[in-house]
Amino acid sequence: MIYRGLLFTIISIFAFCTSSYSQHEKLGCRDKNMRIQAEQAKQDFKAQGLEIFKDAMITMSSKDPFPIAVQLTEKQLYQILFIGSTSATKLYFELFDGKDQKIAEKTIDDPSRNNFMIYSFIPSKSDVYLIILSQKTKGKKEVCGSLTIMQKANVKQENTPD
């Protein structure tokens, strides 16, 4: 009985470490044009009094959902910017609250003409929200994506030490 419990614990730790490593491997892709586009958008938001809250370049596999959990504070304005590959055939964005209720869903059918979406969001309560991004591509298995979450400048987060 103890052996079975120990085996379960070891398998659980291994699965957690593997999935964490896998997720970490997907961060930091390089796409010069996308990075330039993201930097320009961030500058535009900064000019409107917003600052970067979260920011990442992500390697995404075609059709595979890429979930991102993020703690958001009630009554704060967030601008969520997702930039996808211009070689994708579709881009998908979904937002869920802490009870897995879908709050928003957006799709871009032709990223070769418009490869970004912006979602403005003011949470009604502080919670961990789930953002799910995906891209559909032809031929390519992996593409780069960019996610930036902006918030009003000088907003102090709940869990931030003084």
C-alpha positions as CSV (number, residue, x, y, z in Angstrom):
1,M,0.0,0.0,0.0
2,I,2.8,2.4,0.9
3,Y,4.6,1.4,-2.4
4,R,1.5,2.2,-4.4
5,G,1.2,5.7,-2.8
6,L,4.9,6.4,-3.3
7,L,4.6,5.3,-7.0
8,F,1.6,7.6,-7.5
9,T,3.5,10.5,-5.9
10,I,6.5,10.0,-8.1
11,I,4.4,9.7,-11.2
12,S,2.5,12.9,-10.2
13,I,5.7,14.9,-9.7
14,F,7.1,13.6,-13.0
15,A,3.9,14.6,-14.9
16,F,3.9,18.0,-13.3
17,C,7.6,18.7,-14.0
18,T,7.2,17.4,-17.6
19,S,4.2,19.7,-18.2
20,S,5.8,22.7,-16.6
21,Y,9.0,22.1,-18.7
22,S,6.9,21.7,-21.8
23,Q,5.0,25.0,-21.2
24,H,8.3,26.7,-20.4
25,E,9.8,25.5,-23.7
26,K,6.9,27.2,-25.6
27,L,7.8,30.7,-24.4
28,G,10.2,33.0,-26.2
29,C,9.7,32.2,-29.9
30,R,11.4,34.6,-32.3
31,D,9.5,36.4,-35.1
32,K,11.0,39.7,-35.9
33,N,8.0,41.2,-37.7
34,M,5.6,40.1,-34.9
35,R,7.9,41.5,-32.2
36,I,8.0,44.9,-34.1
37,Q,4.2,44.8,-34.4
38,A,3.8,44.0,-30.6
39,E,6.3,46.7,-29.6
40,Q,4.4,49.3,-31.7
41,A,1.1,48.3,-30.1
42,K,2.6,48.5,-26.6
43,Q,3.9,52.0,-27.4
44,D,0.4,53.0,-28.6
45,F,-1.2,51.7,-25.4
46,K,1.5,53.4,-23.2
47,A,0.6,56.7,-24.9
48,Q,-3.0,56.1,-23.6
49,G,-1.7,55.7,-20.0
50,L,-1.4,51.9,-19.9
51,E,1.5,49.8,-18.9
52,I,2.5,46.2,-19.5
53,F,1.0,43.8,-16.9
54,K,2.0,40.5,-18.7
55,D,3.9,39.9,-21.9
56,A,5.1,36.8,-23.8
57,M,6.1,35.5,-27.2
58,I,4.7,32.0,-27.5
59,T,5.5,29.0,-29.8
60,M,2.1,27.5,-30.7
61,S,1.3,24.3,-32.5
62,S,-1.4,24.4,-35.1
63,K,-4.9,23.9,-33.7
64,D,-3.6,23.2,-30.2
65,P,-5.1,25.4,-27.5
66,F,-2.5,27.4,-25.5
67,P,-4.0,28.2,-22.0
68,I,-2.7,31.0,-19.9
69,A,-3.9,31.6,-16.3
70,V,-3.7,35.1,-15.0
71,Q,-4.7,36.8,-11.8
72,L,-6.8,39.9,-12.6
73,T,-8.1,42.5,-10.1
74,E,-11.7,43.6,-10.0
75,K,-12.7,47.0,-11.5
76,Q,-9.4,47.4,-13.3
77,L,-9.3,48.0,-17.0
78,Y,-7.2,45.4,-18.9
79,Q,-6.4,45.5,-22.7
80,I,-5.6,42.0,-23.9
81,L,-3.7,41.9,-27.2
82,F,-3.2,38.7,-29.1
83,I,-1.0,38.8,-32.3
84,G,-1.0,35.7,-34.4
85,S,1.0,34.6,-37.4
86,T,0.1,36.1,-40.8
87,S,0.7,32.5,-42.2
88,A,-2.2,31.2,-40.0
89,T,-5.6,30.6,-41.5
90,K,-7.5,31.3,-38.3
91,L,-6.8,32.8,-34.9
92,Y,-8.9,32.0,-31.8
93,F,-9.2,33.8,-28.4
94,E,-11.3,32.7,-25.5
95,L,-11.6,34.1,-21.9
96,F,-13.0,32.2,-19.0
97,D,-13.6,33.2,-15.4
98,G,-12.5,31.2,-12.3
99,K,-15.6,29.0,-12.5
100,D,-14.8,28.0,-16.1
101,Q,-17.6,30.2,-17.5
102,K,-16.8,31.6,-21.0
103,I,-16.7,35.4,-20.9
104,A,-15.5,36.2,-24.4
105,E,-14.7,34.5,-27.7
106,K,-13.1,36.1,-30.8
107,T,-12.0,34.7,-34.1
108,I,-10.1,36.1,-37.0
109,D,-10.8,34.3,-40.3
110,D,-8.1,35.9,-42.4
111,P,-4.9,36.7,-40.4
112,S,-3.0,37.5,-43.6
113,R,-5.1,40.8,-43.6
114,N,-5.5,41.3,-39.9
115,N,-3.4,39.2,-37.5
116,F,-4.3,40.8,-34.1
117,M,-7.2,41.2,-31.8
118,I,-7.7,43.4,-28.8
119,Y,-10.1,42.6,-26.0
120,S,-10.9,45.2,-23.4
121,F,-11.9,43.7,-20.0
122,I,-12.9,45.0,-16.6
123,P,-13.3,42.0,-14.2
124,S,-16.3,42.2,-11.9
125,K,-14.3,40.3,-9.3
126,S,-10.7,39.5,-8.6
127,D,-10.0,36.0,-9.7
128,V,-7.7,33.8,-11.8
129,Y,-8.9,34.0,-15.4
130,L,-8.0,31.6,-18.2
131,I,-7.1,32.9,-21.6
132,I,-7.0,30.3,-24.3
133,L,-5.3,31.1,-27.6
134,S,-4.9,29.0,-30.7
135,Q,-3.9,29.3,-34.3
136,K,-4.8,27.1,-37.3
137,T,-2.2,26.8,-40.0
138,K,-1.6,24.9,-43.2
139,G,1.7,23.0,-43.5
140,K,3.4,24.6,-40.5
141,K,3.2,22.7,-37.3
142,E,4.5,25.5,-35.1
143,V,4.0,29.3,-35.3
144,C,4.8,32.2,-33.1
145,G,2.2,34.2,-31.2
146,S,2.3,37.2,-28.9
147,L,0.2,37.9,-25.9
148,T,0.3,41.3,-24.1
149,I,-1.9,42.3,-21.2
150,M,-1.9,46.0,-20.5
151,Q,-3.4,47.8,-17.5
152,K,-3.8,51.4,-16.3
153,A,-0.4,52.8,-15.2
154,N,0.5,52.8,-11.5
155,V,-2.2,50.2,-10.5
156,K,-1.0,48.3,-7.4
157,Q,-1.8,44.6,-7.6
158,E,-3.4,42.9,-4.5
159,N,-0.6,40.5,-3.9
160,T,2.2,43.0,-4.6
161,P,4.3,43.9,-1.5
162,D,4.6,47.6,-0.7
